Amino acid sequence: MSTSNKAGQDDVFDLADILRVIWKWKYITLAGTFVFAVIVAIISINANKVYRVEMTIRPGNLSISKQGKITHIDSAANISAMINTGTFDGKILQNLKKDGLKNLPNSFRFETYIPRASETIKIAYETSNPKIGQKALNYLVGSLAELYEKLVLHYKKKNQMEVDEFNNTINELKLRKNSEYNNIENIDSRIAELKKEIEFIIANTNKLSQERNEFLKGYTQGDNILQALLYSNTIQQNLTLTNTYKDELNTFLQQREEILKKISKIDKEINTAMIKIENTRFNKNLINNIHVIEEPNFNPNPIKPKIKLRIILAVIAGLFFMIFLTFLIEYNRKSKKK
């Protein structure tokens, strides 16, 4: 029984034996680990490098409400879904082939990401040829813009039609305004005539009154009474005509005030229409297609392979493998000695 226990103990390494074996084979362990790391480094350096090409876009705008809410040509989610499902891959390949590029992929695996509470779309594409990646993303934007081009043009034409309608309204209002000013000119001309007539009649009436008074001062029973009556009748007629002209003058003045109010109202309508034109033009300028926020770009450092990480992992794996190998060799040697 004691012999069996002793044999079992001989087959097991204690801590001192482990450290002794590691120290004994340290150079071979380090050399093997170094060789393993060098091999991995050479393979990694010669492996195809993969670059990440990225860009950021935003759906175009169609309109903006009075509350400031923007209506986009499409939601970021829908656009992202179309990109991810390869809707535009065929057109992109056709355009790249027209450029004479070779070794093209059969399809593109674009990655999209929509930041929270944002309508922007971040698009990424991993490729060994970053120039092809940049062209592919540019053609992707072109395909998206082509898809929504008719919709954008429709809204721009709609806004232009609204601007034209407001301009026609303004022209009509200006014609009405000019017509009202012509009426004012006619009224002012008649008012001036009435004032002159009234001044003339008043002056004539005053003159007749003076003559009548002079006549009455020298009046005797033998004088002609008809002359006095004639003065009185003429003066009375002048007073009646003066009142008539004054009434007519007041009527024209009232008409003039009413026309000025109409002109003021027309001016307000013109200003309102002009404001609407400015707002419509502003909205028209907001209408756009797919907007590129960040042009396609890539980091000159490839994302794959990660040489440093691979070397570190190779060193760790190589070290453990070599330690395992040295223990295996040491165990075999002890077994042969027995």
Backbone hydrogen bonds, N-H to C=O, Kabsch-Sander energy under -0.5 kcal/mol:
donor,donor_aa,acceptor,acceptor_aa,energy
5,N,1,M,-1.8
6,K,2,S,-1.8
7,A,3,T,-1.9
8,G,4,S,-2.1
9,Q,5,N,-2.0
10,D,6,K,-1.8
11,D,7,A,-1.2
12,V,9,Q,-0.8
18,I,14,D,-2.3
19,L,15,L,-2.4
20,R,16,A,-2.2
21,V,17,D,-2.8
22,I,18,I,-2.5
23,W,19,L,-2.4
24,K,20,R,-2.5
25,W,21,V,-2.2
26,K,23,W,-1.1
29,T,25,W,-2.8
30,L,26,K,-2.9
31,A,27,Y,-2.8
32,G,28,I,-2.9
33,T,29,T,-2.5
34,F,30,L,-2.7
35,V,31,A,-2.8
36,F,32,G,-2.5
37,A,33,T,-2.4
38,V,34,F,-2.7
39,I,35,V,-2.6
40,V,36,F,-2.1
41,A,37,A,-2.6
42,I,38,V,-2.8
43,I,39,I,-2.5
44,S,40,V,-2.6
45,I,41,A,-2.8
46,N,42,I,-2.2
47,A,43,I,-0.9
50,V,304,K,-3.8
51,Y,127,T,-3.6
53,V,51,Y,-0.7
53,V,125,Y,-2.9
54,E,297,N,-3.0
55,M,123,I,-2.3
56,T,294,E,-1.7
57,I,121,I,-2.6
58,R,291,H,-2.1
61,N,286,L,-0.5
62,L,71,T,-3.5
63,S,71,T,-1.2
65,S,69,K,-2.6
68,G,65,S,-1.7
71,T,63,S,-2.8
72,H,70,I,-0.6
73,I,60,G,-2.1
79,I,75,S,-2.1
80,S,76,A,-2.5
81,A,77,A,-2.2
82,M,78,N,-2.2
83,I,79,I,-2.1
84,N,80,S,-2.4
85,T,81,A,-1.9
86,G,83,I,-1.3
87,T,82,M,-2.2
89,D,86,G,-1.0
92,I,88,F,-2.2
93,L,89,D,-2.5
94,Q,90,G,-2.2
95,N,91,K,-2.3
96,L,92,I,-2.3
97,K,93,L,-2.4
98,K,94,Q,-2.0
99,D,95,N,-1.2
100,G,97,K,-1.6
101,L,96,L,-1.8
110,F,108,F,-1.0
111,E,124,A,-3.1
113,Y,122,K,-2.1
118,S,115,P,-1.1
121,I,57,I,-3.0
122,K,113,Y,-3.1
123,I,55,M,-3.0
123,I,121,I,-0.5
124,A,111,E,-2.8
125,Y,53,V,-2.4
127,T,51,Y,-2.4
133,G,129,N,-1.9
134,Q,130,P,-2.5
135,K,131,K,-2.4
136,A,132,I,-2.8
137,L,133,G,-2.1
138,N,134,Q,-2.2
139,Y,135,K,-2.7
140,L,136,A,-1.8
141,V,137,L,-2.1
142,G,138,N,-2.1
143,S,139,Y,-2.3
144,L,140,L,-2.2
145,A,141,V,-2.7
146,E,142,G,-2.2
147,L,143,S,-1.8
148,Y,144,L,-1.6
149,E,145,A,-0.7
152,V,148,Y,-2.3
153,L,149,E,-2.6
154,H,150,K,-2.4
155,Y,151,L,-2.0
156,K,152,V,-2.1
157,K,153,L,-2.7
158,K,154,H,-2.2
159,N,155,Y,-2.3
160,Q,156,K,-2.3
161,M,157,K,-2.5
162,E,158,K,-1.8
163,V,159,N,-2.3
164,D,160,Q,-2.6
165,E,161,M,-2.4
166,F,162,E,-2.4
167,N,163,V,-2.3
168,N,164,D,-2.4
169,T,165,E,-2.3
170,I,166,F,-2.5
171,N,167,N,-2.5
172,E,168,N,-2.4
173,L,169,T,-2.5
174,K,170,I,-2.6
175,L,171,N,-2.0
176,R,172,E,-2.3
177,K,173,L,-2.6
178,N,174,K,-2.6
179,S,175,L,-2.4
180,E,176,R,-2.5
181,Y,177,K,-2.2
182,N,178,N,-2.2
183,N,179,S,-2.0
184,I,180,E,-2.2
185,E,181,Y,-2.5
186,N,182,N,-2.4
187,I,183,N,-2.8
188,D,184,I,-3.5
189,S,185,E,-2.3
190,R,186,N,-2.3
191,I,187,I,-3.1
192,A,188,D,-2.5
193,E,189,S,-2.0
194,L,190,R,-2.7
195,K,191,I,-2.7
196,K,192,A,-2.1
197,E,193,E,-2.7
198,I,194,L,-3.1
199,E,195,K,-2.8
200,F,196,K,-2.9
201,I,197,E,-3.0
202,I,198,I,-3.0
203,A,199,E,-2.6
204,N,200,F,-2.8
205,T,201,I,-3.1
206,N,202,I,-2.6
207,K,203,A,-2.1
208,L,204,N,-2.7
209,S,205,T,-2.5
210,Q,206,N,-2.2
211,E,207,K,-2.5
212,R,208,L,-2.8
213,N,209,S,-2.5
214,E,210,Q,-2.3
215,F,211,E,-2.7
216,L,212,R,-2.8
217,K,213,N,-1.7
218,G,214,E,-1.3
219,Y,216,L,-0.9
223,D,220,T,-1.3
225,I,223,D,-0.6
227,Q,224,N,-0.7
228,A,224,N,-0.6
229,L,225,I,-1.9
230,L,226,L,-2.3
231,Y,227,Q,-1.8
232,S,228,A,-2.1
233,N,229,L,-2.9
234,T,230,L,-2.3
235,I,231,Y,-2.5
236,Q,232,S,-2.5
237,Q,233,N,-2.5
238,N,234,T,-2.4
239,L,235,I,-2.3
240,T,236,Q,-2.3
241,L,237,Q,-2.8
242,T,238,N,-2.5
243,N,239,L,-2.3
244,T,240,T,-2.3
245,Y,241,L,-2.7
246,K,242,T,-2.6
247,D,243,N,-2.6
248,E,244,T,-2.4
249,L,245,Y,-2.8
250,N,246,K,-2.7
251,T,247,D,-2.2
252,F,248,E,-2.5
253,L,249,L,-2.4
254,Q,250,N,-2.5
255,Q,251,T,-2.5
256,R,252,F,-2.4
257,E,253,L,-2.2
258,E,254,Q,-2.4
259,I,255,Q,-2.4
260,L,256,R,-2.3
261,K,257,E,-2.0
262,K,258,E,-2.2
263,I,259,I,-2.6
264,S,260,L,-2.4
265,K,261,K,-2.5
266,I,262,K,-2.7
267,D,263,I,-2.6
268,K,264,S,-2.0
269,E,265,K,-2.2
270,I,266,I,-2.6
271,N,267,D,-2.7
272,T,268,K,-2.6
273,A,269,E,-2.4
274,M,270,I,-2.5
275,I,271,N,-2.3
276,K,272,T,-2.3
277,I,273,A,-2.1
278,E,274,M,-2.4
279,N,275,I,-2.6
280,T,276,K,-2.7
281,R,277,I,-2.9
282,F,278,E,-2.5
283,N,279,N,-2.6
284,K,280,T,-2.5
285,N,281,R,-2.5
286,L,282,F,-1.2
287,I,283,N,-1.1
287,I,284,K,-0.5
288,N,61,N,-1.5
291,H,58,R,-2.8
292,V,290,I,-0.5
293,I,56,T,-2.1
293,I,291,H,-0.7
294,E,56,T,-2.1
297,N,54,E,-2.4
299,N,52,R,-0.7
303,I,50,V,-2.2
304,K,50,V,-1.6
307,I,305,P,-1.3
310,R,306,K,-2.7
311,I,307,I,-2.7
312,I,308,K,-2.6
313,L,309,L,-2.6
314,A,310,R,-2.5
315,V,311,I,-2.7
316,I,312,I,-2.3
317,A,313,L,-3.0
318,G,314,A,-3.2
319,L,315,V,-2.5
320,F,316,I,-2.2
321,F,317,A,-2.4
322,M,318,G,-2.7
323,I,319,L,-2.4
324,F,320,F,-2.5
325,L,321,F,-2.5
326,T,322,M,-2.7
327,F,323,I,-2.3
328,L,324,F,-2.1
329,I,325,L,-2.5
330,E,326,T,-2.8
331,Y,327,F,-2.5
332,N,328,L,-2.1
333,R,329,I,-2.3
334,K,330,E,-2.2
335,S,331,Y,-2.2
336,K,332,N,-2.1
337,K,333,R,-1.8
338,K,334,K,-1.4
